[in-house]
Amino acid sequence: MEINLVAEGLKFMVLGITTVFLFLMLMVALLYVQSAILTTFFPQKPTPKPHTSGSASSSSSDETTLVAVISAAIQTFRNQQRH
């Protein structure tokens, strides 16, 4: 009895690849159905945007604060590296 190991290996490889592919396709389909069900029963509510009177000044203030925080972090890092 002669067994062709290459042919057997190819058969198992094709079987394994097919099994994984079918499982992944099933998983994608189930996730799509789950997403549709969840968005039907639990729609996402829009979040209200906070109303600011001076958005330009607050944006400038936010940028100034950000620059100050980054500068302090860099200075702290440099001080730790020296010691």
Summary of the structure (lengths in Angstrom):
residues: 83
radius of gyration: 29.6
end to end distance: 76.1
largest distance: 87.6
contacts: 130
relative contact order: 0.04
helix: 78%
strand: 0%
